[in-house]
Amino acid sequence: MVENIVLLNNATSATLELDKVTTPNYILDVCTWGEMQSTHHSYKYVNQVGVYVTGTSLGTRPVEITGWIVANNEDQMTSLKTFLNRFVNPQQLVTLSYKEYKLDFLPDTSIKYSATVVENNEVVCKFKIEGTAPDPLFRISKENQVAAATTRGLFHFPMILNKTDLDPPRAIFGLREPSLIIDVYNGGAVGVGMKLVFKALGTVTGPTFTNVATQEYFKINKTLVAGEQIVINTNIGEKSIKGTLSGVTSNYFKYRDFGSTWLQLGVGDNLFRYDADVNVDALEAYVYFYNKYLEVQGCY
């Protein structure tokens, strides 16, 4: 049973917490997110027994939340309803948080109130929020980060200068830790997209990120200068390539190599290799992604 959820309107940043016990004015009654439907794509030949399944696609997920407004008087009830009237907008994405999981959905209608006086008066009012989650998967709240190559800071206080009989005093301010092959582990239940970030420490030409197993790759046909950063988003419905230099962000889609694939992370280990046509030592690469799950409801 779901006992506590938090809703966030992504357009207005307004939040609404619903709990069965602790929230004073908005009380959770029932929250259900149904189950997603799947479609098995298949084909068959004449006289064939059974079918060949070529793939399975997942549909959307219905969301339904019912609750109660509790007020002390008519004026307070009006104020609480006004908040809900603005909060639930079919044009604005809402994020539902349950435990450490999140699910995005779009309301199907504006807020619904009960039509009976017993359930809709100056002190109590029953309401319903119905919606559809275009991406039916729950994601973990914390984003995963994997670094392909970084510079680890070593400067600290008190500073100690290393000295030998043959060498002058010296201090190491940072240590470059390169790794051309990285393992990105997807601990979720399904394959997901990612945000791939290239950062240039100097002049770099043609940064590339390649899946070792499939040899699929994503390449940017551009010469990057020191301080330039490129973010490649391969998540379904969010695909984009953005570049930032000197605080200005631009659309870098035109620099995508024609043979590039919008790389995805399979369940489990994913081995990738990053490279560049020129000066790979001046390139840093990061991968950001969320673990996603089919179902998450559990016991308290």
HUQUIDA-V707832 format. One record per pair of residues at least 24 apart in sequence whose ideal C-beta (glycine too) atoms are under 7 Angstrom apart, sorted by the first residue. I is the first residue (numbers start at 1). J is the second residue. Records with the same first field share a line. If there is no record, write none. Layout:
I->J, J
This chain:
2->31, 98, 297
3->300
4->28
5->31, 96, 97, 98
6->97
7->94, 96
8->94, 95
9->87, 92, 94
10->92, 93, 94, 95
11->92
14->87
16->87
18->67
24->70
25->69, 70, 71, 80
26->67, 69
27->67, 68, 70
28->67
29->66, 67, 68
30->66
31->65
32->64
33->61, 63, 103
34->61, 62
36->61, 136
58->136
59->136
60->132, 133, 134, 136
61->133, 136
62->132
63->96, 105, 131, 132, 133
64->128, 130
65->129
66->126, 128
67->127
68->124, 125, 126
69->124, 125, 127
70->124
71->122, 123
73->122
74->122
77->122, 123, 125
81->125
84->111, 127
85->111
88->129
94->131
98->296
100->140, 141
101->138, 139, 140, 141, 296
102->138, 139, 141
103->133, 138
104->133, 135
105->131, 132, 133
106->131, 132, 134
107->131
108->132
135->237
137->190, 292, 293, 294
138->292, 293, 296
139->290, 291, 292
140->290, 291
143->288, 290
144->288, 289, 290, 291
145->286, 288
146->182, 184, 286, 287
147->286
148->179, 182, 274, 285, 286
149->177, 178, 179, 283, 284, 285
150->177, 284
151->175, 176
152->177
178->281
180->273, 274, 275
181->212, 271, 273
182->272
183->269, 271
184->265, 270, 272, 287
185->268, 269
186->265, 266, 267, 268, 270, 291
187->291
188->267, 291, 292, 293
189->267, 292, 293, 294
190->267, 292, 294
191->264, 265, 266, 267
192->264, 265, 289, 290, 292
193->234, 235, 236, 264
194->234, 265, 287, 288, 289
195->231, 233, 288
196->232, 234, 287
197->229, 231, 285, 286, 288
198->229, 230, 283, 285
199->229, 284
200->224, 225, 226, 227, 228, 282, 283
201->226, 282, 284
202->226, 279, 282
203->279, 282
204->276, 278, 279, 282, 283
205->276, 277, 278, 279
206->276, 277, 278
207->276, 283
208->274, 275, 276
209->263, 272, 274, 285
210->272, 273
211->263, 270, 272
212->271, 272, 273
213->271
216->261, 263
217->260, 261
218->260, 261, 263
219->257, 260
220->255, 256
221->255, 257
222->255
234->262, 263, 264
265->289
